[in-house]
Amino acid sequence: MDSVVVTGGASGIGAAVARLAAQQGLRPIVWDLAAVADGSIVDVRDPAAVAAAFAAAGPVRYLVNNAGPASGGPALPFVDGLASTAGSVELVTSAWLATGPPDGSAVVNVASVAGNLVGTDSPWYSAGKAAIAGYTRHLATRAAPRVRANAVAPGFIDTPRMAGFADTDLGRSLIARNPMGRAGRPEDVAAAVLFLLSPAAAYINGVLLPVDGGWTVSQ
Ligand SMILES: NC(=O)c1ccc[n+]([C@@H]2O[C@H](COP(=O)([O-])OP(=O)(O)OC[C@H]3O[C@@H](n4cnc5c(N)ncnc54)[C@H](O)[C@@H]3O)[C@@H](O)[C@H]2O)c1
């Protein structure tokens, strides 16, 4: 059974990815700051913790870099924000590549529509998500053909992090301007992630796939 490491898999999008991976016959290995069944407490900003977690995981064919701080969380200095978003993705991916994943491996990075088109209050969130998209393109050109690399850019997804947001004025207006007329669900993103990991996406490499109900193209 092939393993997939899902960072930030205790909640929201990451938890949906881990659930769908298991349904599709993969072995999900969840790393999170929070304790979770079938997972370990791993801070993806911590090189020693990441190295130890890979050593414990055994061969890992697939990687989903989903963990990252919330844009609306505690204020971070700009460089710390970049390190927590894009820096942690590079850290985990480099450690994974060093384990020698087999031919046909794949990584999916979770960016955001805030990375390519939308500004946020936080000075580092958009910059960090844009950096994740750029790093994904680097991987797609340098890690292939052994490893494919793609990213998803979720729009507003109703996860614990966004609890109550749909009922705010801003949340209501985002939904009203979304062609699908609703917020995204974690499962919407998980389906895209599992597709990009799968052999069905064998010739898809280096894309940034919006999962936003068409919100981006309707603005
Ligand atoms: N929800 C949205 O609207 C939305 C939109 C675009 C992008 N995203 C991105 O999707 C990803 C998941 O967000 P979510 O909405 O599911 O959030 P969430 O808060 O529900 O879950 C995030 C999980 O990541 C974990 N985590 C955070 N920092 C970590 C670290 N350093 N090491 C290990 N685990 C860590 C948290 O403990 C939590 O369990 C994030 O990268 C986020 O930026 C979310």
The ligand as an SDF file (V2000), in Angstrom:
LIG
                    3D

 44 48  0  0  0  0  0  0  0  0999 V2000
   -9.9220   27.5310    4.2560 N   0  0  0  0  0  0  0  0  0  0  0  0
   -9.6920   28.3420    3.2370 C   0  0  0  0  0  0  0  0  0  0  0  0
  -10.5460   29.1600    2.8530 O   0  0  0  0  0  0  0  0  0  0  0  0
   -8.3650   28.2780    2.5140 C   0  0  0  0  0  0  0  0  0  0  0  0
   -8.2450   28.9880    1.3080 C   0  0  0  0  0  0  0  0  0  0  0  0
   -7.0410   28.9360    0.6160 C   0  0  0  0  0  0  0  0  0  0  0  0
   -5.9790   28.1860    1.1160 C   0  0  0  0  0  0  0  0  0  0  0  0
   -6.1340   27.5200    2.2870 N   0  0  0  0  0  0  0  0  0  0  0  0
   -4.9650   26.7580    2.7670 C   0  0  0  0  0  0  0  0  0  0  0  0
   -5.3380   25.4200    3.0260 O   0  0  0  0  0  0  0  0  0  0  0  0
   -4.4940   24.8780    4.0470 C   0  0  0  0  0  0  0  0  0  0  0  0
   -5.3560   24.2240    5.1110 C   0  0  0  0  0  0  0  0  0  0  0  0
   -6.2190   25.2080    5.6630 O   0  0  0  0  0  0  0  0  0  0  0  0
   -7.5780   24.8370    6.4390 P   0  0  0  0  0  0  0  0  0  0  0  0
   -8.5550   25.8900    6.0750 O   0  0  0  0  0  0  0  0  0  0  0  0
   -7.9180   23.3990    6.2440 O   0  0  0  0  0  0  0  0  0  0  0  0
   -7.1190   25.1390    7.9380 O   0  0  0  0  0  0  0  0  0  0  0  0
   -7.3670   24.4130    9.3430 P   0  0  0  0  0  0  0  0  0  0  0  0
   -6.9680   25.4270   10.3480 O   0  0  0  0  0  0  0  0  0  0  0  0
   -8.7310   23.7910    9.4190 O   0  0  0  0  0  0  0  0  0  0  0  0
   -6.2880   23.2310    9.3470 O   0  0  0  0  0  0  0  0  0  0  0  0
   -4.9270   23.5050    9.2820 C   0  0  0  0  0  0  0  0  0  0  0  0
   -4.1720   22.4280   10.0440 C   0  0  0  0  0  0  0  0  0  0  0  0
   -2.7650   22.6680    9.8560 O   0  0  0  0  0  0  0  0  0  0  0  0
   -2.1090   22.4770   11.0910 C   0  0  0  0  0  0  0  0  0  0  0  0
   -0.8580   23.2320   11.1030 N   0  0  0  0  0  0  0  0  0  0  0  0
   -0.7140   24.5840   11.0830 C   0  0  0  0  0  0  0  0  0  0  0  0
    0.5930   24.9040   11.1680 N   0  0  0  0  0  0  0  0  0  0  0  0
    1.2900   23.7300   11.2400 C   0  0  0  0  0  0  0  0  0  0  0  0
    2.6600   23.4000   11.3640 C   0  0  0  0  0  0  0  0  0  0  0  0
    3.5990   24.3510   11.4500 N   0  0  0  0  0  0  0  0  0  0  0  0
    3.0140   22.0990   11.3910 N   0  0  0  0  0  0  0  0  0  0  0  0
    2.0740   21.1260   11.3240 C   0  0  0  0  0  0  0  0  0  0  0  0
    0.7600   21.3700   11.2350 N   0  0  0  0  0  0  0  0  0  0  0  0
    0.3550   22.6630   11.1910 C   0  0  0  0  0  0  0  0  0  0  0  0
   -3.1210   22.9760   12.1300 C   0  0  0  0  0  0  0  0  0  0  0  0
   -2.8320   22.4440   13.4270 O   0  0  0  0  0  0  0  0  0  0  0  0
   -4.4380   22.4680   11.5520 C   0  0  0  0  0  0  0  0  0  0  0  0
   -4.7590   21.1700   12.0290 O   0  0  0  0  0  0  0  0  0  0  0  0
   -3.6370   26.0450    4.5530 C   0  0  0  0  0  0  0  0  0  0  0  0
   -2.3630   26.0000    3.9280 O   0  0  0  0  0  0  0  0  0  0  0  0
   -4.4150   27.2620    4.0920 C   0  0  0  0  0  0  0  0  0  0  0  0
   -3.5890   28.4030    3.9140 O   0  0  0  0  0  0  0  0  0  0  0  0
   -7.2910   27.5340    2.9920 C   0  0  0  0  0  0  0  0  0  0  0  0
  1  2  1  0
  2  3  2  0
  2  4  1  0
  4  5  1  0
  4 44  2  0
  5  6  2  0
  6  7  1  0
  7  8  2  0
  8  9  1  0
  8 44  1  0
  9 10  1  0
  9 42  1  0
 10 11  1  0
 11 12  1  0
 11 40  1  0
 12 13  1  0
 13 14  1  0
 14 15  2  0
 14 16  1  0
 14 17  1  0
 17 18  1  0
 18 19  2  0
 18 20  1  0
 18 21  1  0
 21 22  1  0
 22 23  1  0
 23 24  1  0
 23 38  1  0
 24 25  1  0
 25 26  1  0
 25 36  1  0
 26 27  1  0
 26 35  1  0
 27 28  2  0
 28 29  1  0
 29 30  1  0
 29 35  2  0
 30 31  1  0
 30 32  2  0
 32 33  1  0
 33 34  2  0
 34 35  1  0
 36 37  1  0
 36 38  1  0
 38 39  1  0
 40 41  1  0
 40 42  1  0
 42 43  1  0
M  CHG  2   8   1  16  -1
M  END
$$$$
